[in-house]
Amino acid sequence: MRNPGDAAENQAGLSASVPPADGQAYRDAMARIVSSVHIITTDGPAGLAGLTMTAVASISDRPPTLLICVNRSLHSGARLIANGVFCVNTLTAADQPLADDFAGRTGLHLDERFGRGVWEKLVTGAPALTSALAVFDCRLVEVKDVATHHVLIGEVVAARHAPGGVSLTYLDRAYHAV
């Protein structure tokens, strides 16, 4: 008869001896997962900033909490952390030009990106896009460094959503309307 602890010991030994997947294979496989497109914004003492991302996930509704993942090499990430607030703006298909602006594809500098779209402020002072399908205004409560990224955990202090609309998604390294 096997001891239940043996399985855990075997698993721990196995995980230490199995190398991670090839980075390119991982990126290619992740490209097959459809994701909503968001613009993450911040404003405060460190300045105005925003970036396009798909790495957003719900954690809990008690209290309302979500996480975002930001590459540590991005200046916008440093501003998000220093400001201690961020806003997740889930985009409509019509907002695709904004997604390109905030992804750095149009050459606009950090604060110049806010020249398009209509922005307002909810509770934290981070810009909220009025045309967004959903908006989550967050207070930063924790930062974890994992590999090349900061995982930012935010408590949602305000949220709103549009009654309908077509969502902007990303799949196979291209935008799609759903």
TAFEN-V668755 format. One record per pair of residues at least 12 apart in sequence whose C-alpha atoms are under 7 Angstrom apart, sorted by the first residue. I is the first residue (numbers start at 0). J is the second residue. D is the distance in whole Angstrom. If there is no record, write none. Layout:
# TAFEN-V668755
I;J;D  I;J;D
This chain:
# TAFEN-V668755
30;170;6  30;171;5  30;172;6  31;170;6  31;171;6  32;170;6  33;168;7  33;169;6  33;170;5  34;53;6  34;168;5  34;169;5  34;170;7  35;53;6  35;167;6  35;168;4  35;169;6  36;52;6  36;53;5  36;89;6  36;90;6  36;167;6  36;168;5  36;169;6  37;51;6  37;52;5  37;53;6  37;87;6  37;88;5  37;89;4  37;90;6  38;50;5  38;51;4  38;52;6  38;87;6  38;88;5  38;89;7  38;98;7  38;101;7  39;51;6  39;85;7  39;86;6  39;87;5  39;88;6  40;85;5  40;86;5  40;87;7  40;125;6  40;126;6  41;79;6  41;82;7  41;84;6  41;85;5  41;86;6  41;125;4  41;126;6  42;82;6  42;124;6  42;125;5  43;82;5  44;82;6  45;78;5  45;81;6  45;82;6  46;78;7  47;110;6  48;75;5  48;78;7  48;109;5  48;110;6  49;75;6  49;101;6  49;109;7  50;75;7  50;101;5  50;102;6  51;98;6  51;101;5  51;102;5  54;67;6  54;68;6  55;67;5  55;68;7  63;154;6  63;155;5  64;153;6  64;154;4  64;155;6  65;152;6  65;153;5  65;154;7  66;150;7  66;151;5  66;152;4  66;153;6  67;150;6  67;151;5  67;152;7  68;148;6  68;149;6  68;150;5  68;151;6  69;148;5  69;149;5  69;150;7  70;147;6  70;148;4  70;149;6  71;147;6  71;148;5  71;149;6  83;138;6  83;139;5  84;123;6  84;125;7  84;137;6  84;138;5  84;139;5  85;125;6  85;136;6  85;137;5  85;138;7  86;125;6  86;126;7  86;127;6  86;134;7  86;135;6  86;136;4  86;137;6  87;134;6  87;135;5  87;136;6  88;127;6  88;128;6  88;131;6  88;133;6  88;134;5  88;135;7  89;131;5  89;132;5  89;133;5  89;134;6  90;131;5  90;132;6  90;166;6  90;167;6  91;131;6  91;132;6  91;164;7  91;165;5  91;166;4  91;167;5  92;165;6  92;166;5  92;167;4  92;176;5  100;112;6  116;128;7  117;129;6  121;136;7  121;157;7  122;136;7  122;157;7  123;136;7  132;160;5  132;161;5  132;164;7  133;159;6  133;160;4  133;161;6  134;158;5  134;159;5  134;160;6  135;155;6  135;157;6  135;158;5  135;159;7  136;155;6  136;156;6  136;157;5  136;158;6  137;153;5  137;154;5  137;155;4  137;156;6  138;153;5  138;154;5  138;155;7  138;156;7  139;151;7  139;152;6  139;153;4  139;154;6  140;152;6  140;153;5  140;154;6  165;177;6
